[in-house]
Amino acid sequence: MRLCMVHISRIQELIIMALEPGDAFWYWDGRISRTKNIPQGEWFDTSAPQDYGGHGWEISNFVYYPEEILQGQPQMRTGSGSYSWLNNNPGNITFGGADFGAYPGKLNWHNFLIFPSWDAGRDAICQLMRTPQYSGLSILSAFQRYAPASDGNDPVRYANQVASELGTDVSTIVGDLSDDDMTVLENAVTDLEGVVAGWSYTHDDTSMPQAVFDLVHT
């Protein structure tokens, strides 16, 4: 019993801990979870992928920022509030050892980085492409790494679209692109990843769920 109480106390401590900029959390039916993944087993008594017991549209992901709180339903294929929008991460860049100006240690589902502003997230696309991991690759090879077909992407189409907008071909080396070219690439990546807006609240907006409001003001 004592071990059980210690476990419950630790969970409560994690939930009520004051939010910091870049913190992401899940909400459903008056419940808050600060786990990176939706706590399916805890909330719905299932661990099957994307099985939310028929409650998928009732779940929301929130991200806390100094001036606002963003809400979306990125777990739903046609939901409002995509991860790129929620996380100020138009390139949907995941953590790989560098944060590129993102909030240090703040990650959302799928290890997506969370940036303090939209511009910071856009700049991160260029920063990533300037790293040794990408700079020596052709545009085609870069997108085969950035958006692999194994993840359900179409890197050939991505590369062709970017090359077309740059007025070059997919064999062009990424490291040879100018700063102006990189701006075009950032725009193209943002379009390809897709951005869907969700809901935005000020910290004192009482229209957000009560449990979320209470957490914001902890």
Secondary structure, 3 states (H helix, E strand, C coil): CHHHHHHHHHHHHHHHCCCCCCCEEEEECCEEECCCCCCHHHHHCCCCCCCCCCCHHHCEEEEECCCCEEEECCCCCCCCCCHHHHCCCCCCCECCCCCCCCCCCCEEHHHEECCCCHHHHHHHHHHHHCCHHHHCCEHHHHHHHHCCHHHCCCHHHHHHHHHHHHCCCCCCEHHHCCHHHHHHHHHHHHHHHCCCCCEEECCCCCCCCHHHHHHHCC
